[in-house]
Amino acid sequence: MSEAVRRAAAELRRGRLVAFPTETVYGLGADASSREAIARLYEVKGRPGDHPVIVHFTDAATAFKWASEVPEAAHKLAAGFWPGPLTLILERASTVGDFVTGGQDTVGLRVPVHPLALELLAEFGGGLAAPSANRFGRVSPTTAQHVREDLGDDVDMVLDGGPCGVGIESTIIDLSRGKAVLLRPGGISTAQLESVLGEPVGTPDSAAPRVSGSLAAHYAPRTPARLVAAAGIESEIARQGAEAAVLAFGAPDARVDFWVRMPRDPVQYAQKLYAALRELDSSGAKVLLIESPPDTPVWRAVLDRLRRAARD
């Protein structure tokens, strides 16, 4: 156990905020049982009070104590994907406060796989609320430096665990209403989930619980962003010229001063995405042009983030 982790756990017990790495993005950690700590977390992020946070634990047994009912599907998914980038939405236990659920009767539970996150959770000894460690609605952080740039002195401590391996947020599955329903695509695909469950995963309806990252506009750079079909990127570059910065699969165009070339593999693309958006956002361009990846199942999570990032 490192001295930094001991100090971080002590800070959390005092109701302070500690940013720490997970395999997905860096989370802004706060004691999930403390109304005061969670209130400060919401204030620092600028997060709406009815927008729930996900609570992180060391293992499934500890996580499930926060649920009033744990269906068989939850046990299957936990055995298949925890620790890992999967959040389960379950009916909350009576001891779980409204201040972490956004006033809903459900709670989001996750066991991260990042070794430093697990070390911190074990030393802390309880559940940690940990939404992304950035201002609400902006591009999520995948390095400790991103956290410092976004939050500055508003975060009491940052644990540096290097770049995040997955690079986009966890898959969220609702199990609170009988059938497994995908509420947010992420690092675990629908095909993987269905393979473990042995049945199809549903799509959300109007009564689905509110969850992190579900707003139409989210993960957004400060510079206006446009998602452009591959066939239209050339004409957009011709129209926008030097005012644009570009995120695309192809080689840089001489008409564009700032260009980030992205990998054609969806896993590698996800790993690089948020750092690339931040890089584009700091370029001084007036508009960000993002070449759209293919609309296929393997790109579903990446497209979800890009569509929200480019939504006005």
N, C-alpha and C positions, 0 to 999 in steps of 0.2 A: 504494500500500500504506500503510495507516494505521499510526501508531505503536502503537495498541492491538492491532492484529492481530500486529505484530512481537513485541510483548511477550507476547501470548497463546501464540504459537508457541514462544517461548523457554521459557515456563513448562511447556508440554507436553513439550519435550525434556528438561526436568529431572525429569520423572516426576510433574508436578503435574496438577491437575484444572482444566479450563477449561470453563465452560458457554457454549454458543454457540447462536444461532438456526438452525433449519432451516425449511423451508416447512411442516413438520408440527408439531413441538413443539420446545422447547429441549432440546438434548442435553447430557449431562455428558461432556465429551470427555477421553479419556486415550489415550496412546500404545499402540496395539493390539499393538505388538511387545514391549512391556515387561511382564513378569510382575509386577513390583513396582507399576507404575502401575495395572494392571488390578486387582491385589489391593486397592489403596487405593480404587479406584472401587467395587468390590463392598462394601467395608467401609462407605463413606460412604452408599451407597444402602441398605444392609441387604439386598443381593440374594443369593438362594441361589446357591451355587457351581456348581450344575448348570444354571443358567439362562443361556443364551448371550447374547452381546451382538452387535449389528450393527456392522459396520465400514464407515466412510465414506471415500470417495475422491474425487479430482478428476475422474476420467474412467473409462470402461469398461475401457480398456486396462490401467490401473493396478490396477483392482479385480480383473480376471480373473487377474492374476498370483497372487492368493491362492487360486485354485481349481486343482485337479489336472486337471479336465476341464470344458470349457465347451461344452455342447451348442448346436446351432443355435438352439434356442428361446431360449436366454439371449442370444445375439447379436441376435435379433429384438426381444426385449423391451427390451434395452438401447438399441437404435437407436430404438425407439418411445417410450420413457418416461424415459430418463436424459439429462440430469439431471432428477430428479423423485421423487415419493413412492412409489417401488417398491423393495422389497428382494428380492433373488434368493438362494435357498438352493442352494448348490452343494457338491460334494465338495471338501473343503479340500486345499490343497497341503501337502506334507510339512513345510514351514517354518512352518505356522500352528500356534500353540500351543493346547493343551487349555484354557488359561486364558481364551481368548475364545470357545471353542466349547461350553463346558459339558461337555467331555469327549467330544463327538460327533465323527463323521467329516465333518461338514458345517460350513459357515460362511455367515453372512449378510452380503451385500455390497450397498452402496447408494451412489449418487452424488446428493447433494442438489442442489436448484436454487437455494437461497437464496444471494444474492451474497456475503454476509458469511461463510457457511460455506465456500463455494468459495475465497474469498480466504484464509481461515485454512488450509484443506487444502493449497492451493498453497504457502503460506509454510512450513508444517510439513514438507511433502514426504513424507508417509507416510500410513498408514491410521490413522484415529481411531475407536476404540470410542466410541459416543455413545448410550447408553440415555437415556431421559428424565431430566432434571435435577431429580429429586425423590426422596423416600424411596420405597422399593420398594412397589408395590401401590397407591399413592395417586394422586390426580388429577394428570395430567401438566401441566407448565407451558407456557403459551403466551406469556408475557412474561418479561422479565428480572426484574421485581419478584416474580413467582411463584417464580422460582429462589431469590432472596435470602430470601424468606419461608420456604421449605422447608429450604434447606441452610445458610443463614447463613455462618459462617466455615469450614465444612467444604469449601467450594469456593474455590479459590485466586483465581479471576478469573471475571467474568461479562462476556461481550461482548453489548452491548445492540443488537439489530437490529430492535427494534419488535415488534409482535404478529405471530404466525405466521399465514401466509395460509391454510393448509389446516386446521389446528387439531386434527386427529387424526393418529395415527401412520400410517406407510407401509403399503401393501398388501404382504403377504409371499407370495411364490410359491416353492414347492419344485420344483426341477428336478433334484434329486439322484438320482431313481429312475426316470428315463425320461419320465414324463408330468408335465405341468404341473399342480400341485395348489395350491389356495388354502389357506394356513394362517392368514392374518389379513386380513380386508377392511380397506380403507383409502381413501386419496385417489384411487386408480385403480380403476374398477369392473371387475367380471368381464366385462361386455360389451366394454369397451375392450380388455382383455387378449385375449379370444377373437377380436376383430377383427384384431389384429396376428398372433396365432399361427395363425389359420385353423383352429382346432379347439377343442373344449370344454375348459374348465378343470375338473379334478377336485376332489373333496372329500377331506379327510384321513381316513386310517384309523389304527388303533392303533399302527402302526409309523412314523408320520410323525415327523420330527425335532421336538424341542422348540424353540420360538421365543419371542421376546419377546412379552409381552402375551397369552399363550395360557392362563394359569391361569384357573380358573372365576371367581375373585374378583380383580378388578384395577380400576385407575382409580377407586378408591373414595374418597369423602369420609369424614371421621371420623364424621359424623352418619349414623345408619342411614338408608338410602335404599330407597324402594319404587317399582317401576315399575308404573304403574297404567294399565289400558286407558282409552281416551278415554271410554267409556260409564260407567266407574266412578269417574271423578275427582270428580264432584259428591258422591257418597255418602261418599267417603273424606274430603273436606274437611269434610263435616258431622260425621263421626265424630271426626276429629283436631282440628278447630277451630284455635285459636290456637297449638297446639303444633307445627303443621306449617308448613314453608316449601314453596313450590310452584314447579315448573318446568313451564310449560304453554303451549299455543298461544293460548289465549283471553285476554281481558282480566282484570285482577285481580278477585278476589272479596273483598268487604268483610270477610268472616269471617277472612281470612288476612292477617297482618301483613307477611309477606315473600313477594313473588311476582316471578318473573322470566318475562317473556313471550318466547317463542322464535319465530323465523321459521319459516314453513311450507316454505321451500326447504331441501332437505337439505344443500346446499353451505354456505349461510349458517348453518344450524343447527350444522354441524360446526365452523365457524370460531368460533362463540360458546360451544360446549358446555362446555369445561373452565373457562373464566373464569366461566361461569354457575354451575357446580357449586361452585367455590371461593366464590363470592359467597353461595350458599345455605348452604354449610358454616359460614360466619362469622356467620350470622344469629342463632345462639343457639336455633334450633328444636330440638325433640326428634326430629323425623323429617322427611325430605325426601320429598315426593311428586312423582314425575316422570310426567307424562302421556306415554304411549308413542306414538311416531310410528307411521305405518302400517308393517305388515310387508310391504314391497315391496322389489324389488331396489335401487332408488335410495336406500333408507334402511338398507341392510344394514350398512354400516360404523358408522353412528351407533347403531343398535340393538345391535350387538355390544358397543360401549363401555358403553351404558346397562345392558344385562343383566349385565355383569360388575361394574359399579359398584354395582348393587343386589343383588348376590349376597352372602348372609351368609357 
